[in-house]
Amino acid sequence: MVKTDPKINQNKNTICPRCKGNGYFVVPNKSVEELGKEVTVQCPMCESQGEINDPNDDIIITSNGMHQLQ
């Protein structure tokens, strides 16, 4: 019987690499005509949640901070 650590993060949510967990990011130029005008937009990659569900993430971080491959 395999014992599992109850404090292991079982869901495969990872921080969104596009917005870095904020749910939004800043576009430096609104358009070619309006250079230098920054625009803040919601992140379409994570749908402004800050996390994405990554089923290919096989790294488990245990409660003591150890990284394990699943």
Residue pairs with C-beta under 8 A, 6 or more apart in sequence:
5 62
5 63
7 62
7 63
8 60
8 61
8 62
8 63
9 60
9 61
11 53
12 53
12 54
12 55
12 57
13 51
13 52
13 53
13 54
14 51
14 52
14 54
14 57
15 21
15 50
15 51
16 23
16 43
16 45
16 46
16 49
16 50
16 51
16 52
17 45
18 25
18 43
18 45
18 46
19 25
19 43
19 45
19 46
19 50
21 50
21 51
22 43
22 50
23 42
23 43
23 46
23 48
23 49
23 50
24 40
24 41
24 42
24 43
24 48
25 40
25 41
25 43
26 38
26 39
26 40
26 41
27 38
27 39
27 40
27 41
28 36
28 38
29 35
29 36
29 37
29 38
30 37
30 38
30 39
42 48
43 50
45 52
46 52
58 69
58 70
59 67
59 68
59 69
59 70
60 67
60 68
60 69
60 70
61 67
61 68
62 68
